[in-house]
């Protein structure tokens, strides 16, 4: 109930009737204040007019008045600047630590709003708001998807910038690690990143023109061999790796048992992906420079196709790696040139296909581009899965609709009365 009070107050979804304190004073909300998620009053810097007198300060909320005392606010000087106490039920007067009585308002959240909120929290359906989503105006849907996409891109770019910091600002190494991790396609992502951190790019660069030596080094550091070749060639690869390991004092290879082959399609086998990365490195396509020089998804697509990567995987790499690297590069520089390009790449590529996106499509949402699908995946992971419906704009529309219906019902009742 208290969470719902916060939500109604913050978004000004206030009951239609004039607010009054428990002592009968009229209350006008000039500014609800800023929601405080840390210790202290629930809302700070609010401005309230009570019986014609304007007050500036903080607002605290509880389900019942007695919680003010149970939480110890009457002994905490931080709450001396509280100008209004919002409650679901007023069962006692409250005092601040310096002895002042705080005005209270009982805020009646309509039953329909409570029921809609309870439905969002308890339903096992997905999406929870599926009944109402088709009625949300398209402009509001697109606005929320744009915000979700930006949120997802900034989060992922932030992770890349953490890797860049660990690499002491070396974009080429950070790019290689990021690309390699995504070549793991989830199941082998962590081990691919571990492997990429072991690859000495400077040493490998001295043999960039020799694909066989690059493959031997990359596979050797992974503790793997090329399963597509005969025993004679695998033996040559191992001998080449021993030579390079001695020449460059390479780190110990990863244990073969660390790699996952079960539940993995042959085209995603680690040795296959590592040989593709070796070919890209050999052709100079594992660099940030090559990504920055690409003016369209087709440019990147050709690089990946030359390494023998299938079309579906190429699209995923552009979506989950290339676009994020462009975004991170711009965030570090404080510009927007490459962020704009990253978004253009996502708008150019078709939306991904999976069970989650199929469910959103069934609600009537268009998942036409990779930008749409990335936004909806962000919505699922960061909001739906965490039951953060009150932080979601779809949830806001759902509860606002219930509030409007309640207001209309109240108005009709008053008119008939």
C-alpha positions as CSV (number, residue, x, y, z in Angstrom):
1,X,0.0,0.0,0.0
2,X,2.8,2.4,0.9
3,X,4.5,1.8,-2.4
4,X,1.3,2.6,-4.2
5,X,0.9,5.8,-2.2
6,X,4.4,6.8,-3.4
7,X,3.5,6.1,-7.0
8,X,0.2,8.0,-6.9
9,X,1.8,11.0,-5.2
10,X,4.9,11.1,-7.5
11,X,2.9,10.9,-10.7
12,X,0.1,13.2,-9.3
13,X,-2.5,10.6,-9.9
14,X,-4.4,12.2,-7.1
15,X,-8.1,11.5,-6.2
16,X,-10.5,14.0,-8.0
17,X,-11.8,15.5,-4.8
18,X,-9.9,18.4,-3.0
19,X,-7.3,17.1,-0.6
20,X,-7.9,18.0,3.0
21,X,-5.9,17.4,6.1
22,X,-7.4,15.3,8.9
23,X,-8.3,18.7,10.6
24,X,-10.2,19.9,7.6
25,X,-7.6,22.2,6.0
26,X,-7.5,22.3,2.2
27,X,-4.3,21.1,0.6
28,X,-3.0,22.1,-2.8
29,X,0.1,20.3,-4.2
30,X,2.3,22.8,-6.0
31,X,5.2,20.4,-6.4
32,X,5.3,16.8,-5.1
33,X,9.0,16.9,-4.6
34,X,11.8,14.5,-5.6
35,X,11.4,10.8,-4.7
36,X,14.1,9.8,-2.2
37,X,15.3,6.2,-2.4
38,X,17.9,6.7,0.3
39,X,17.5,7.2,4.0
40,X,15.3,10.1,5.1
41,X,11.9,11.4,4.1
42,X,10.2,9.8,1.1
43,X,10.0,13.0,-0.9
44,X,12.3,16.1,-0.6
45,X,11.9,19.7,-1.8
46,X,8.1,19.5,-2.0
47,X,6.0,22.6,-2.1
48,X,2.5,22.4,-0.5
49,X,-0.2,25.1,0.0
50,X,-2.3,24.4,3.2
51,X,-5.2,26.8,3.8
52,X,-3.6,29.4,1.6
53,X,-0.1,29.2,3.2
54,X,2.7,27.9,1.1
55,X,5.2,25.4,2.7
56,X,8.4,24.0,1.4
57,X,10.0,20.9,2.8
58,X,9.7,17.1,2.9
59,X,6.8,14.7,2.6
60,X,6.7,11.3,4.4
61,X,4.3,8.4,3.7
62,X,3.0,5.4,5.6
63,X,0.2,3.0,5.5
64,X,-0.9,4.1,8.9
65,X,0.0,7.1,11.1
66,X,1.3,4.9,13.8
67,X,4.2,3.8,11.6
68,X,5.7,7.2,12.1
69,X,6.4,6.3,15.7
70,X,7.3,2.6,15.0
71,X,10.0,3.8,12.6
72,X,11.4,6.2,15.1
73,X,10.8,9.4,13.1
74,X,9.6,11.3,16.2
75,X,13.2,10.9,17.6
76,X,15.0,11.7,14.4
77,X,15.8,15.4,13.6
78,X,16.1,14.6,9.9
79,X,12.3,14.5,9.9
80,X,11.8,18.0,11.5
81,X,11.4,19.5,8.1
82,X,8.4,17.3,7.2
83,X,5.5,19.5,6.1
84,X,3.0,16.8,5.3
85,X,2.3,13.2,6.2
86,X,0.4,11.1,3.7
87,X,-1.3,8.0,5.0
88,X,-3.7,5.3,4.0
89,X,-5.3,5.4,7.4
90,X,-4.9,8.1,10.1
91,X,-5.0,6.5,13.6
92,X,-3.0,9.0,15.6
93,X,-1.5,12.5,15.5
94,X,2.2,12.7,14.9
95,X,5.0,14.9,16.3
96,X,8.5,15.7,15.1
97,X,11.6,15.5,17.2
98,X,11.4,19.2,17.9
99,X,7.7,19.0,19.0
100,X,5.8,20.2,16.0
101,X,2.6,18.5,14.9
102,X,2.7,17.4,11.2
103,X,-0.5,17.9,9.1
104,X,-1.8,14.6,7.7
105,X,-3.7,13.7,4.6
106,X,-5.5,10.4,4.2
107,X,-5.1,9.6,0.5
108,X,-7.7,7.3,-0.8
109,X,-6.4,5.1,-3.6
110,X,-9.4,3.9,-5.6
111,X,-10.2,0.2,-5.4
112,X,-9.9,-0.2,-9.1
113,X,-6.3,1.1,-9.0
114,X,-5.5,-1.2,-6.1
115,X,-6.9,-4.2,-8.0
116,X,-5.0,-3.4,-11.2
117,X,-1.8,-3.0,-9.2
118,X,-2.5,-6.3,-7.4
119,X,-3.1,-8.0,-10.8
120,X,0.3,-6.7,-12.1
121,X,2.1,-8.1,-9.0
122,X,0.4,-11.5,-8.9
123,X,-0.5,-12.6,-12.4
124,X,1.5,-15.4,-13.9
125,X,0.7,-14.2,-17.4
126,X,3.4,-12.5,-19.5
127,X,3.4,-9.7,-20.3
128,X,1.5,-8.8,-17.1
129,X,-0.2,-5.8,-18.8
130,X,-1.0,-7.7,-22.0
131,X,-4.7,-6.9,-21.8
132,X,-4.1,-3.1,-21.8
133,X,-1.0,-2.8,-24.1
134,X,-3.0,-2.7,-27.3
135,X,-4.8,0.3,-26.1
136,X,-1.7,2.4,-25.3
137,X,-1.3,5.2,-28.0
138,X,1.5,4.4,-30.5
139,X,3.4,7.6,-29.7
140,X,3.7,6.6,-26.0
141,X,4.8,3.1,-27.0
142,X,7.5,4.3,-29.3
143,X,8.7,6.9,-26.7
144,X,9.1,4.2,-24.1
145,X,10.8,1.8,-26.5
146,X,13.3,4.6,-27.4
147,X,14.0,5.2,-23.7
148,X,14.5,1.4,-23.1
149,X,16.9,1.1,-26.0
150,X,19.0,4.0,-24.8
151,X,19.0,2.4,-21.3
152,X,20.2,-0.9,-22.6
153,X,22.8,0.6,-24.8
154,X,24.2,2.7,-22.0
155,X,24.3,-0.2,-19.7
156,X,26.2,-2.4,-22.1
157,X,28.5,0.4,-23.2
158,X,29.3,0.9,-19.5
159,X,30.5,-2.7,-19.2
160,X,32.7,-2.1,-22.3
161,X,34.2,1.0,-20.7
162,X,35.0,-1.1,-17.6
163,X,36.9,-3.5,-19.8
164,X,38.6,-0.5,-21.4
165,X,39.7,0.7,-18.0
166,X,41.1,-2.7,-17.2
167,X,43.0,-2.6,-20.5
168,X,44.5,0.8,-19.6
169,X,42.7,2.6,-22.4
170,X,43.7,0.1,-25.1
171,X,40.7,0.1,-27.4
172,X,42.1,-2.7,-29.6
173,X,42.4,-5.1,-26.7
174,X,39.0,-4.0,-25.3
175,X,37.5,-4.6,-28.7
176,X,39.0,-8.0,-29.0
177,X,37.8,-9.1,-25.6
178,X,34.3,-7.8,-26.2
179,X,34.1,-9.4,-29.6
180,X,35.4,-12.7,-28.3
181,X,32.9,-12.8,-25.4
182,X,30.0,-12.4,-27.8
183,X,31.4,-15.2,-30.0
184,X,30.6,-17.4,-27.1
185,X,26.9,-16.7,-27.7
186,X,26.0,-17.0,-24.1
187,X,26.9,-20.5,-23.1
188,X,30.7,-20.0,-23.7
189,X,30.7,-16.2,-23.1
190,X,32.7,-16.2,-19.8
191,X,35.3,-18.7,-21.0
192,X,35.7,-16.8,-24.3
193,X,36.4,-13.6,-22.4
194,X,38.9,-15.5,-20.2
195,X,40.6,-16.8,-23.3
196,X,40.7,-13.4,-25.0
197,X,42.4,-11.8,-22.0
198,X,45.2,-14.4,-22.4
199,X,45.9,-13.6,-26.1
200,X,48.9,-11.3,-26.4
201,X,47.7,-9.2,-29.3
202,X,51.0,-7.5,-29.8
203,X,52.8,-10.8,-30.2
204,X,50.1,-12.2,-32.4
205,X,50.3,-9.1,-34.5
206,X,53.8,-10.0,-35.5
207,X,52.4,-13.1,-37.3
208,X,49.2,-11.5,-38.5
209,X,50.0,-12.2,-42.2
210,X,50.3,-16.0,-41.4
211,X,46.8,-17.4,-40.8
212,X,48.1,-20.9,-39.9
213,X,50.3,-19.4,-37.1
214,X,47.5,-17.2,-35.8
215,X,45.1,-20.2,-35.7
216,X,47.7,-22.3,-34.0
217,X,48.3,-19.7,-31.3
218,X,44.6,-19.0,-30.7
219,X,43.6,-22.7,-30.6
220,X,46.7,-23.5,-28.4
221,X,45.9,-20.9,-25.8
222,X,42.3,-22.2,-25.7
223,X,43.6,-25.8,-25.1
224,X,41.8,-26.9,-28.3
225,X,42.6,-28.3,-31.7
226,X,40.9,-27.9,-35.1
227,X,38.3,-30.8,-35.2
228,X,37.7,-30.3,-38.9
229,X,41.2,-31.3,-40.0
230,X,43.2,-34.5,-40.1
231,X,45.6,-35.7,-37.4
232,X,48.6,-34.6,-39.4
233,X,47.5,-31.0,-39.6
234,X,46.5,-31.0,-35.9
235,X,50.0,-32.2,-35.1
236,X,51.5,-29.4,-37.1
237,X,49.3,-26.9,-35.2
238,X,50.5,-28.2,-31.9
239,X,54.1,-28.0,-32.9
240,X,53.5,-24.4,-34.2
241,X,51.9,-23.5,-30.9
242,X,54.9,-24.9,-28.9
243,X,57.2,-22.8,-31.1
244,X,55.2,-19.6,-30.6
245,X,54.7,-20.3,-26.9
246,X,58.5,-20.6,-26.4
247,X,59.1,-17.5,-28.6
248,X,56.6,-15.2,-26.8
249,X,56.5,-16.9,-23.3
250,X,52.7,-17.4,-23.8
251,X,50.5,-18.0,-20.7
252,X,49.2,-21.4,-19.8
253,X,46.4,-22.6,-22.1
254,X,42.9,-22.9,-20.7
255,X,41.8,-26.4,-19.6
256,X,39.9,-28.1,-22.4
257,X,37.2,-29.2,-20.0
258,X,36.2,-25.6,-19.5
259,X,34.6,-25.3,-22.9
260,X,31.0,-26.3,-23.4
261,X,30.1,-28.4,-26.4
262,X,26.9,-30.0,-25.1
263,X,23.7,-28.2,-26.2
264,X,25.8,-26.3,-28.8
265,X,25.3,-26.5,-32.5
266,X,28.3,-27.4,-34.6
267,X,28.6,-23.9,-36.0
268,X,28.9,-22.6,-32.5
269,X,31.6,-25.1,-31.3
270,X,34.4,-23.1,-29.6
271,X,37.1,-24.3,-32.0
272,X,35.0,-23.2,-34.9
273,X,34.4,-19.7,-33.4
274,X,38.1,-19.3,-32.5
275,X,39.2,-20.1,-36.0
276,X,36.7,-17.5,-37.3
277,X,38.2,-14.9,-34.9
278,X,41.7,-15.9,-36.1
279,X,40.6,-15.2,-39.7
280,X,39.2,-11.9,-38.7
281,X,42.4,-11.0,-36.9
282,X,44.4,-12.1,-39.8
283,X,42.4,-9.8,-42.1
284,X,42.6,-6.9,-39.7
285,X,38.8,-7.0,-38.8
286,X,39.1,-7.4,-35.0
287,X,40.0,-3.8,-34.5
288,X,38.1,-0.8,-33.3
289,X,39.4,1.1,-36.3
290,X,37.7,-1.4,-38.7
291,X,34.4,-0.9,-36.8
292,X,34.7,2.9,-36.8
293,X,35.3,2.9,-40.5
294,X,32.2,0.8,-41.3
295,X,29.5,3.2,-42.5
296,X,26.7,0.6,-42.7
297,X,25.8,-2.8,-41.3
298,X,26.6,-4.2,-44.7
299,X,30.3,-3.2,-44.3
300,X,30.4,-5.2,-41.0
301,X,28.4,-8.0,-42.5
302,X,31.0,-8.5,-45.3
303,X,33.8,-8.7,-42.8
304,X,32.0,-11.4,-40.8
305,X,30.9,-13.3,-43.9
306,X,34.5,-13.5,-45.1
307,X,35.3,-15.3,-41.8
308,X,32.7,-17.9,-42.6
309,X,30.1,-16.7,-40.1
310,X,26.4,-17.5,-40.9
311,X,23.9,-14.7,-41.6
312,X,21.9,-15.1,-38.3
313,X,25.1,-15.0,-36.2
314,X,26.4,-12.0,-38.2
315,X,23.3,-10.1,-37.3
316,X,23.6,-11.0,-33.6
317,X,27.2,-9.9,-33.6
318,X,26.4,-6.5,-35.1
319,X,23.5,-6.1,-32.6
320,X,25.2,-7.3,-29.5
321,X,28.8,-6.3,-30.1
322,X,29.4,-3.7,-32.9
323,X,26.6,-1.4,-32.0
324,X,27.6,-1.5,-28.3
325,X,31.3,-0.8,-29.1
326,X,30.3,2.3,-31.2
327,X,28.1,3.5,-28.4
328,X,30.9,3.0,-25.8
329,X,33.4,4.8,-28.0
330,X,31.2,7.8,-28.2
331,X,30.4,7.8,-24.5
332,X,34.1,7.9,-23.7
333,X,34.7,10.8,-26.1
334,X,31.6,12.7,-25.0
335,X,30.2,12.9,-28.6
336,X,27.2,11.5,-30.4
337,X,28.5,10.7,-33.9
338,X,28.9,6.9,-33.4
339,X,26.0,6.6,-31.0
340,X,23.8,7.8,-33.9
341,X,25.4,5.3,-36.2
342,X,24.9,2.5,-33.7
343,X,21.2,3.3,-33.5
344,X,21.0,3.5,-37.3
345,X,22.6,0.0,-37.5
346,X,19.9,-1.3,-35.1
347,X,17.1,0.3,-37.0
348,X,18.4,-1.2,-40.3
349,X,18.6,-4.8,-39.1
350,X,15.4,-7.0,-38.6
351,X,14.2,-7.7,-35.1
352,X,15.4,-10.8,-33.4
353,X,13.1,-13.8,-33.1
354,X,12.5,-15.6,-29.8
355,X,9.7,-16.6,-27.4
356,X,9.8,-13.4,-25.4
357,X,9.4,-11.2,-28.5
358,X,6.7,-13.5,-29.9
359,X,4.7,-12.8,-26.7
360,X,5.0,-9.0,-27.2
361,X,4.0,-9.4,-30.8
362,X,0.9,-11.2,-29.6
363,X,0.0,-8.0,-27.6
364,X,0.0,-6.1,-30.9
365,X,3.5,-4.5,-30.6
366,X,5.5,-4.2,-33.7
367,X,9.0,-5.8,-33.4
368,X,10.1,-4.7,-36.8
369,X,13.7,-3.8,-36.1
370,X,16.6,-4.9,-33.9
371,X,16.1,-1.6,-32.0
372,X,12.6,-2.7,-31.1
373,X,13.6,-6.2,-30.1
374,X,16.5,-4.9,-27.9
375,X,14.2,-2.4,-26.2
376,X,11.7,-5.2,-25.4
377,X,14.4,-7.5,-24.1
378,X,15.5,-4.7,-21.8
379,X,11.9,-4.3,-20.6
380,X,11.6,-8.0,-19.9
381,X,14.9,-8.2,-18.0
382,X,14.9,-5.0,-16.0
383,X,11.2,-4.4,-15.4
384,X,9.0,-7.4,-15.9
385,X,11.3,-10.0,-14.3
386,X,11.8,-7.7,-11.4
387,X,8.1,-6.8,-11.0
388,X,9.0,-3.1,-11.4
389,X,5.7,-2.3,-13.0
390,X,5.5,1.0,-11.2
391,X,8.7,2.1,-12.9
392,X,7.4,1.0,-16.3
393,X,5.5,3.4,-18.6
394,X,3.2,0.7,-19.7
395,X,2.4,0.1,-16.0
396,X,1.9,3.8,-15.5
397,X,-0.6,3.9,-18.4
398,X,-2.4,0.8,-16.9
399,X,-2.8,2.4,-13.5
400,X,-3.5,5.9,-14.9
401,X,-6.3,4.4,-16.9
402,X,-7.8,2.9,-13.8
403,X,-7.5,6.2,-12.0
404,X,-9.3,8.0,-14.8
405,X,-12.1,5.5,-14.8
406,X,-12.4,5.9,-11.0
407,X,-12.5,9.7,-11.4
408,X,-15.2,9.4,-14.0
409,X,-17.2,7.2,-11.8
410,X,-16.9,9.5,-8.9
411,X,-17.9,12.5,-11.1
412,X,-21.0,10.7,-12.3
413,X,-21.9,9.8,-8.7
414,X,-21.5,13.4,-7.6
415,X,-23.6,14.7,-10.5
416,X,-26.4,12.2,-9.8
417,X,-26.3,13.0,-6.2
